[in-house]
Amino acid sequence: MSDHYMLHDGILFPKMVHDDISLNYATNEFQVRDDDVFNVTYPKCGTVWMQEILTLIKSNGDTEAFLTIPNWDRVPWIEQMTAKQLLENQPSPRLITTHLPAHLAPKSLYNSKAKVIYTTRNPRDACISLYHFCTSISFLETPKNLDDFVQKFLKGEVMFGSWFDHLKGWLGVKHKVEIMFQTYEDLLKDPRGSVIKICKFLEKDLDEKAIDSVVAHSSFKSMKENKMSNWSLVPPEMMDRKTPFMRKGQSGDWKNHFTKEHIDLFDATYKEKMKGMDVKFSWDSL
Ligand code: PPS
């Protein structure tokens, strides 16, 4: 295992931002409030995008927090070492992010009325996005090459484990929590319709002007220009500026990277891992 990671419950976590104390805190100690809203994702599936959408919905489209507070302080990751300090004294309603699998999510979530939005993405695009991210971030293992990385991704030997297990785990708790499933692709195809659906789920009644503001400010272009969401506040020694966090923001970029062998391996693994799953995605039969 690379020096960059630690194993917790059989899953790889980057050591620089997590330790057993922070992970135990998230699972066992964190007290969920009924009006908390959770932004749950497997990495590179639309996490920061949803952080911005939720921030702007919470403020009825007002951009002050969006333009002045970094995303990781506004909608903190509950599993990171900074979570306790950021979340415990925060007034309600809190917006909380997590990449944790369902079985490591806060136990108190399952006895609460908190709402969960689970955003997922074509795993082929998540894999390519994560590959580029790993080449640019110093606290993640630099991939040897794409061949090696695709295999690791499919085996779940990357941070936060397997995309498949993550999705299955959260689908498996859909009767235990108030959860809405969202895809990155639907957000791209119909941002306004998606924002309206999210508002409905959150029981937030925004007027047309507020919805326009949420949609406009959470666009790829607007987020790429906003230093509170584009990760340009990350020190250059930690993040290589050649691959920006807001990289392409598209669906289907995997087609520009995968060889025939990668496509075949991905398809075979996808079929096997998703066998018997009672869920359909636009990317199932690509
Ligand atoms: S992380 O590191 O897990 O928090 O990353 P995450 O935010 O989940 O995913 C980053 C990818 O999401 C893209 N992104 C967007 N795409 C379209 N529109 C908007 N507004 C948007 N915001 C973020 C970002 O560009 C990364 O995808 P790739 O494919 O690398 O461009």
Boltz pocket constraint, residues with backbone or C-beta under 6 A from the ligand:
constraints:
  - pocket:
      binder: B
      contacts: [[A, 41], [A, 42], [A, 43], [A, 44], [A, 45], [A, 46], [A, 47], [A, 48], [A, 49], [A, 125], [A, 128], [A, 129], [A, 130], [A, 132], [A, 133], [A, 218], [A, 219], [A, 220], [A, 221], [A, 223], [A, 244], [A, 245], [A, 246], [A, 247], [A, 248], [A, 249], [A, 250], [A, 253]]
      max_distance: 6.0
